[in-house]
Amino acid sequence: MDSENQVPKSFSSESEIKKIKYHISLLQEILDHRQYPIPNLVISFDWDEKDLNAVHDIFEAFDRKLEDGEDIIWRKLESDLKKKFGIGYQAVKRIVLAFYDNDQWIDVCRGYAKANDVMEFKRINDRPRPVPDD
């Protein structure tokens, strides 16, 4: 360690990597998922930028379907996320809630929440749809 800056000289040792991962896990615990939903999601799922972009791509595809007036099978959104990330239904709900709380892909989140009317989606399903600005 450089005593002046308290920075490890090398991050190559396994013990240093474990320590950094532990520090990140502590930071994730204090990161408010309502105020910082996407950073919280990325850290808790151990994603990188490529993973986050892949989630955005999936939501964007469903957003395009909505804009084109297509009939959507919402289980497909769930299956696309499960297939891409090897996650379960609870994780899918967390992703939808994170995007909704971050005001991203709102129409997709609302559509999925309406199709899966569970307690976790109450705040989505009970909130009136915002009126678009002209």
Secondary structure by P-SEA (a helix, b strand, c coil): cccccccccccccaaaaaaaaaaaaaaaaaccccccaaaaaaaaacccaaaaaaaaaaaaaaaaaaaaccccaaaaaaaaaaaaccccaaaaaaaaaaaaaaccaaaaaaaaaaaccccccccccccccccccc
